[in-house]
Amino acid sequence: MKRITLVVNGVKHVVDVADDALLLDVLREKVGTTSVREGCGVGACGACTVLSGDMSVSSCLALAVRYDGAELTTAEGLDENDDVVSSFVDCDAAQCGYCIPGFVLMSRELLAENPRPTECEITEHLEGNICRCGTYPEIRKAVASAAERRSPR
């Protein structure tokens, strides 16, 4: 066991973890973040996405010990008035909602890198995320809407 420190959504958590503990499991079981979800277990669906700084991490593949001292953001750390969150709500981008936290965090990563993405760039950036309900058009619209809110033409 190793004691590590994770700063999750601005709150410091000191937790004891095994060397092989996955970040996903530590966030859910020791920190209590329920928006971080296991979908596929192989980093191919986006349900487990968290942000480390401004970079996305597939937490189902990441060893928790590698993130000792890291500042992580999960969907719980976003305010309901966040421009991406409110765009997803306004554009009806969620049906069951299982995938939405990962899509929201990936969208925040994209907009941090590229404040005015084209529809093609939005699609390319989100291609690793899976929505089983098929709300892809609404999700793309939500990302474009958040970009417009951040920097109107």
C-alpha positions as CSV (number, residue, x, y, z in Angstrom):
1,M,0.0,0.0,0.0
2,K,1.0,3.5,-0.7
3,R,-0.4,6.8,0.6
4,I,-1.1,9.3,-2.2
5,T,-2.7,12.7,-2.4
6,L,-5.3,13.5,-5.0
7,V,-6.8,17.0,-5.4
8,V,-10.2,16.2,-6.8
9,N,-12.4,19.2,-7.7
10,G,-10.3,21.4,-5.5
11,V,-10.6,19.1,-2.4
12,K,-7.5,17.4,-1.1
13,H,-7.9,13.6,-0.5
14,V,-5.2,11.5,1.1
15,V,-5.8,7.8,0.4
16,D,-4.0,4.5,0.8
17,V,-3.9,2.6,-2.5
18,A,-2.3,-0.6,-3.8
19,D,0.3,-0.2,-6.5
20,D,-2.1,-1.6,-9.1
21,A,-5.2,0.3,-8.1
22,L,-6.9,2.0,-11.0
23,L,-7.7,5.7,-10.8
24,L,-11.3,5.0,-11.6
25,D,-11.7,2.7,-8.6
26,V,-9.9,5.0,-6.2
27,L,-12.1,8.0,-7.4
28,R,-15.3,6.0,-7.0
29,E,-14.6,4.0,-3.9
30,K,-12.2,6.2,-1.8
31,V,-13.1,9.7,-3.0
32,G,-16.8,9.1,-3.7
33,T,-17.1,10.6,-7.2
34,T,-19.9,8.8,-9.0
35,S,-19.8,10.6,-12.3
36,V,-16.6,8.7,-13.2
37,R,-18.0,5.5,-14.6
38,E,-16.7,2.2,-16.0
39,G,-18.2,1.5,-19.4
40,C,-15.8,-0.7,-21.3
41,G,-12.8,-1.2,-19.0
42,V,-10.3,-0.7,-21.9
43,G,-10.3,3.1,-22.4
44,A,-12.5,3.0,-25.6
45,C,-15.8,4.5,-24.5
46,G,-15.0,7.7,-22.5
47,A,-17.3,7.0,-19.6
48,C,-14.3,7.0,-17.2
49,T,-12.9,10.4,-18.4
50,V,-11.4,12.8,-15.9
51,L,-9.3,15.9,-16.5
52,S,-5.8,16.1,-15.1
53,G,-5.1,19.8,-15.5
54,D,-6.6,20.4,-19.0
55,M,-5.8,16.9,-20.3
56,S,-8.2,14.0,-20.5
57,V,-7.4,10.8,-18.8
58,S,-9.1,7.4,-19.2
59,S,-9.2,6.6,-15.5
60,C,-10.0,2.9,-16.2
61,L,-6.5,2.5,-17.6
62,A,-4.6,4.8,-15.3
63,L,-2.8,3.7,-12.2
64,A,-3.7,5.9,-9.2
65,V,-0.2,6.1,-8.0
66,R,0.9,7.9,-11.2
67,Y,-1.5,10.8,-10.2
68,D,-0.1,11.4,-6.7
69,G,-0.3,15.1,-6.2
70,A,-2.4,15.7,-9.3
71,E,-5.3,18.1,-9.6
72,L,-8.2,16.2,-11.1
73,T,-11.6,17.4,-12.3
74,T,-14.6,15.3,-12.6
75,A,-18.1,16.3,-13.7
76,E,-19.0,16.9,-10.0
77,G,-16.5,19.7,-10.0
78,L,-18.4,21.6,-12.6
79,D,-21.1,24.2,-11.7
80,E,-24.5,23.9,-13.3
81,N,-23.8,27.3,-14.8
82,D,-20.7,26.1,-16.5
83,D,-20.9,27.0,-20.2
84,V,-20.4,23.4,-21.4
85,V,-22.8,21.9,-18.8
86,S,-25.5,24.4,-19.6
87,S,-25.1,24.0,-23.3
88,F,-25.6,20.2,-22.9
89,V,-28.8,20.9,-21.0
90,D,-30.1,23.5,-23.4
91,C,-29.4,21.3,-26.4
92,D,-31.0,18.2,-24.9
93,A,-27.8,16.3,-25.3
94,A,-28.5,13.8,-22.6
95,Q,-31.0,10.9,-22.6
96,C,-29.9,8.3,-20.1
97,G,-26.9,10.5,-19.0
98,Y,-24.4,7.6,-18.4
99,C,-21.9,8.9,-21.0
100,I,-22.5,12.7,-20.5
101,P,-19.9,13.4,-17.8
102,G,-17.2,12.0,-20.1
103,F,-18.5,14.0,-23.1
104,V,-18.6,17.2,-21.0
105,L,-15.0,16.8,-19.8
106,M,-13.8,15.9,-23.3
107,S,-15.6,19.0,-24.6
108,R,-14.0,21.2,-22.0
109,E,-10.6,19.8,-23.1
110,L,-11.4,20.5,-26.8
111,L,-12.5,24.1,-26.1
112,A,-9.4,24.8,-24.0
113,E,-7.2,23.7,-26.9
114,N,-9.4,25.1,-29.7
115,P,-12.0,27.8,-28.7
116,R,-13.7,27.8,-32.1
117,P,-13.7,24.2,-33.4
118,T,-15.4,23.2,-36.6
119,E,-18.1,20.5,-36.7
120,C,-15.5,18.1,-38.1
121,E,-13.0,19.0,-35.3
122,I,-15.7,18.4,-32.7
123,T,-16.5,15.0,-34.2
124,E,-12.8,14.0,-34.3
125,H,-12.1,15.1,-30.7
126,L,-15.1,13.2,-29.4
127,E,-14.7,10.1,-31.5
128,G,-13.4,8.0,-28.6
129,N,-16.6,8.6,-26.6
130,I,-19.6,6.3,-27.0
131,C,-23.2,7.3,-26.5
132,R,-25.4,4.3,-26.6
133,C,-28.6,6.4,-26.9
134,G,-27.2,8.0,-30.1
135,T,-27.5,11.7,-29.2
136,Y,-24.4,12.6,-31.2
137,P,-26.1,15.4,-33.2
138,E,-27.2,17.1,-29.9
139,I,-23.8,16.6,-28.3
140,R,-22.1,18.2,-31.3
141,K,-24.6,21.1,-31.2
142,A,-23.9,21.5,-27.4
143,V,-20.2,21.8,-28.0
144,A,-20.7,24.3,-30.8
145,S,-23.1,26.2,-28.5
146,A,-20.6,26.3,-25.7
147,A,-17.9,27.6,-28.1
148,E,-20.2,30.3,-29.2
149,R,-21.0,31.3,-25.6
150,R,-17.3,31.5,-24.8
151,S,-16.3,33.6,-27.8
152,P,-19.3,34.9,-29.8
153,R,-18.5,35.9,-33.4
